[in-house]
């Protein structure tokens, strides 16, 4: 969430910047500033009362010691009144702080200066494109038809077991999934990311820490009996490993990677654009997370973009990179790049990765700080990216690598799969 002192110092700039998100910030920022003034005024009153109470307590001891019981008793009565006032002010202070925090949770992150104006994904800016789009033979099929033809993914069986959006991978389809996971993790660890295996359920504090709550509460599966949430991405448990931590400057950057299944309730609409693997309720993803000093975070973001580029080059998939506009940038992100793979059989681009810099927005929620060389505590910057999400990468491989003979496995995956063809 935003830092109150920075809202006060940069109010007009923040109003203009949040307008890129089509977020009218005038009234809400005014309310934040007013609540903070009330909070600070109440804190000052409480501090004065506590100081007087401590002072009187010392005086009472001296009066009793000197035999001045009447004066001591009068001060005791006054101290008792001060204690009652301090209790009332403490409750008021807590209520003001909670109201202020709840209000801050409703304000999205300030977009980076490079974020383009725009309302929807149609306004995103293409910044890079690489790879030749293959020319397929007549009769080329979309991946959901290929899955049926080669018996590698069973969507109907998933409906039987659970419901729509929960496919069953079979035989070489399951082995290809496992190969992609291992390949992505190996690429990430070779690049210096430390691998973690993390829980697939998180508590409410973790959801608030990375910003899924309260913004995306309706998109998360909630285990009501235990008040836990199934994770929508490994970003949530991995980043929350550092919640309420004070790290040293020498520990930065912290680079993490992890594979998890991901669970999202988003229903979507009907049609070819959400068929098959295009949109699922459960899918696999390998994530990278970085915790950086503020001055290094945008260089780190560029490095993460280059890292994903390298993976897609090795897979030899045609891709492009989009800089998301204000209206399409995620609630917690300051700047996001989306990677999309071209699906030749579907004749459309499929999003397969988002790489984002959250600056200090998540860190302020997480209370994640570092102690600099001057001994001062500062908020870190957090970043994350899909490296990579499997469903649409798999869809791109199946569709772009199909031939009359079968589906050719990308060369880089053959050592992981143990086979060269799905036929």
N, C-alpha and C positions, 0 to 999 in steps of 0.2 A: 504494500500500500504506500501511498505518498507520505512524505515526511511533512509534518505540520509546519515546521519552521521554514521549509522551502516553499510551501504553499503561500505563506505570509509574504515571503521575500519576492516571489515570482508570480503573484496572483494573475496579473494581466497576461503575461506570457503563457501561463498554464491555460487560461481561458481560450486563447487563440489556438494553442496546440491541440487541446481537447476538441475543438470544433472540427478538426480533421476526422475525428471519430464520430462526428455528428452527435456529440455529447454537449449539451448546454450546461456549462459548469458554473455560471454566474451565481445562481442562488445557492447551490450546494457548497461552493467554496466560501461564500459569505457566511453560511451557517457554520462551517468548520472553524473559521476564524473567530466567530462569536462564541462558540462552545469552548474553544481553547482559551479565550479571554476569561470566561466564567470559571473554567477549570483552574487557570493560574491564579485568579483572584481568590478562589476558595482554598487553594493550596497555601497561599500566603497567609490567609486568616488562620488556617489550621496550624501552620508553622508558628505563628505568633502565640497562639493559645498554648501550644505544647511548650514553647520556650518559657512563657509565664508560669505554667504549671510546674515545670522543673525548678524554676527560680523560687517559687513559693514553697515547694517541698523542702528545699535546702533551708529556707528561712524558718519554716516550722520546726525543723530539728534544732536549730539554734535557739529559738524561743523557748521550747520545752527545756532545753539544756540550761537556759538562764532563769527558769522558773516563771516565765511569762505565759502562763497557760491560757489566759483569756485571749491574748493576741493570737496565740497559736491556734486556738479553736476557731477564731474568726477567719484566719487564713485557710484552715482546713475546710470550712464551709465554702469559701471562695474557690478553693481548689476543686472541690466536688462539683461546683457549678461549671467550672472550666472543663472538667472531664466529660460532663454531659454535653456541653457545647461541642467538644472535640469529637464525640461519638456521632453527633448529628452532622457535623461537617465532613466526617469521614465517609458517612453514607452518601451524602450529597456529592462528594468528590468521586466516589466509586461510580455512582450513577452517571455523572458527567463524562467520566473517562469511558465508560461502556457505550454511552450514546455517541461520543466522538469516534470511537473505534468502529462501531457499526456503520456510521456515516462514511468513514474513510473506506470501508470495504466496498461501498457502492461506486467508488470513483475509479475508472480504469487508469492504466499507466499513461504517462505522457509519451506520445509518439516521438521518435527520433526525427530530427530535422529533415532527413532524407526520405521519410515516409510520404508517398504521394497522396494527394487528395483523391477521394473517391468514396462511393457508397457501397459497391458490391465487388465481387471477384472479377467482374468485367473491367474494373478500373485498375487492376493490378498491373504493375510495370514489368515487362520482360527485360531482364538485364543480361541474360546469357543463354546460348543454345549450342548444343554440341551433338554430333552423331548423325549418321545417315539413316533415314527411315527406310527399312527394307521393303522391297517389292515382293509381295506374296503371290503365290499361284492362285489361279481362279479357284474358287471354292474354299478359300481360307475361312477359318471359323473363329468366333469369339471364344474366350477361354472356358466359358461354362459349357459350350458344346464339345470342346476338346477334352474337358474333364470327364464328360460322359463317354466319349468315344474311346478314351484310353483307360477308363475306370480308375482315375487317380483322385478324384474329389467327388463326394456324394452329398449333394445339397439336400436331397429328399430325406436321406437317412438322418441328417442333422435335424430336420424339421420333426421327424418322428421322435427323436430322443429328447429334444429341447424345444425347438421352434425355428422360425426363419432367422437367418443370420448366424447360424452355428454349424458350419460345414464339418464334414468328416473327411479327413485326408487319408488316402489308402495307398498301400504299396509304394510305388515309385514317387507318388505325390507326397506321401509322408516323409520319405527319405530326402526328397528335394527340399522340403520345409526345414528338416533338421540340418541339411547341408548349408542352407542359406544362413541359419542362425549361427552355426559354427564359423562360417566364413566371415560374417559381420563381426562377431566377437573377436576373432583372430586379427582382423584388420584394425579394430579399435585398440586392442591391447598392444599390438605392434606399434601403434601411434602414441603410446604412453598413457592410455586410459586403464585404470585399475578395475578389474572385473569384480562385480558384486552379485550375489544372489539375494534377493530381497523379498519380503512378504508381499502377497498379492492382495491383501486387505489392509486398509489403513484406518486409523481413528479419525475423529472429527478434527482434531487439532492439526493433523497432517494435511487434511483437505483445505483447511483455512491457510495453512502455511504456504502452500504453493499456489493458492488462488482458485482452486476448483470449487471451493465453497466460499461464499454462497452463490457465486456466479453460475456455476454449472451443476447445481445440485440435482436438477431434474434429469441430467444426462448420466448420472452415476447410479449403479446398482447399490441399494442400501440394505444391509443385513440388519433389519430392525431389532431383532432379539438381542444382538450384541452391540448395536449402534456402531457398526463398522461399514466401510465402503469398499467395494471391489475397485481396484485401481483402473483408471482410464489409460494410464501410461506409467512406465517405470520412473518417469520424472518425479512422480509424487513421493514414493518411498525413498528413492535414492537421494533427492534433495533434502528430504526431511531427516535423513541421518544426521544432518548438521544443524538441525533446529536447536535454538538456545545455546549455541556454541560460540566461544571466543577463540578464534584460531590465531596463530602467530603469522606475521608477515612472511616468514621463511617457509611456511607450509603451502603458500599459494604459488602457482595455481593448484587446485585440487581437481583432478580429472577422473571421472568415473564412467563405467559402462555396465550395462546389465541387460539381460534378456528376461522378459516377462510376457505372459499372455496379458491382453488388455481387454477391458469390458466397458462397453458404451451402450446406453439405452437408446440413443438417437435412432428414431424410426425411419426417417427419410420418406421418400415418395417412391412410387412404382415407376418402372420403365427401365430401358437398357442401361442408363447411367448408374443404376444402383443394383444391377443384376450380378449374380455370381459373387466374385470376390470384391466387387467395387465398393460395397459398403456392408460391414459385418457388425454384429454385436459382440463377438469374441474374435480376436485375432492376435497374432504374435508380432512382437516388435523388439528390436534391439535399440537401446537409447544411449546417448552420450550426454553427460552433464559436466559442466565446468563451473568452478567457483574461482573468481578472479579479483585482483585489485582493480578498482574502478578505471584507472588510466590504461589498463591493458585489455579491457573487455571487448572493444571493437576489433582490435587486432586478433583476439581469440576467436571472435565470430567469423572473421574472414578465414581463419585457419580451419574452423569446423566446416565451412562451405567448401573449401578446397579438399578436405578429407572425404566428404560425401561425393564430390566430383570424381575423385580417384576410384572409388568403389564402382560408380556407374560406368566409368571408362573400362574397368576390368570386366564388368558384365557385358560391355559393348551394347548398351541400351541407349537409344536416342533420348535425350532429355533437354529440359530447359529450366531456367531459374527465374522466379518471379519475386520482385519486391512487393510485398502486400501493401495495398492502400490503407488509409486510415479506417475506412468502414469495414475492412476485412481482417484487420490485425486483431489478434487475440487480446482479451481483456487485460492480461497481465504483461504483455510484451511491449517493448519499446520499438523493436524492429524485428521483422520476420522475413526470412527468405523461404519460399516454397520451391521444392524440386518436383517436377512432373516428368513422367516417362510417357513417350508416345506409344499408344496401343494402335498398331497398324490395322488389326482386324476390326477394332471398334471405331477407328478413324477419329480418335480423340485423345486428349492429354489426361493422364491419371496422376493425381497427387500421391507422392510416395515418401516425402519427407518435409518437415518444417524445422528450420534452424532459427532459434530466437535468442535475443539478448533481452533480459528482463531488467537490466541495470540493477538498482537497489530495491525495486518494487517487492520482489519476493523476500529479499533479505530483511526488509523492515518488518514484514509479517512474521518471518522465521526468527527474528532477533539473532541473526547470524552476522557476526562482526569479526574484524581482525584488529589486532593491536599494531599500530604502525611503529616506525623507528623512533618516533617522538613519544611513544607511550600512550598515544591517543587512540580510543576505540572508534573505528569507522565501519560503516556498512560495506559489505562486499558487493560485487555484482555476480549474478547467477545467469547461466546460459544453459540451453539444452537443445538437443536435436535428435531426430529419428535417424538411426544409422544401421539399419533402415526398418521401415514398416514392411512386413512380408506380403500381405495379400496382393497389393497392386504391383509390387515387384514381380511376384510369381505370375500374375496375370500378364504382365509385359513380356516375361520370358516365354510363357506358353504361346502367346500370340505372335510375337516377333520372331521366334525361333522355329515355328512350325514349317514343315516341308511335306511333300507327298509321301516321304518315307516315314515320317514321324516328327517328334520334337527333339531338336538337337540341344543338348545341354551346353551352356556356356563353358568354354575351356577352363576358366578359373574355378568352376564348381565341380569338375569331373573328379579331382582327387577327394573331394568331400562326399560326393554321391556314390562313387564306385561304378558308375555307368555313364555312357555317353549319349544314349538315346532313350526316349520314352516312345515305344512303338508297340 
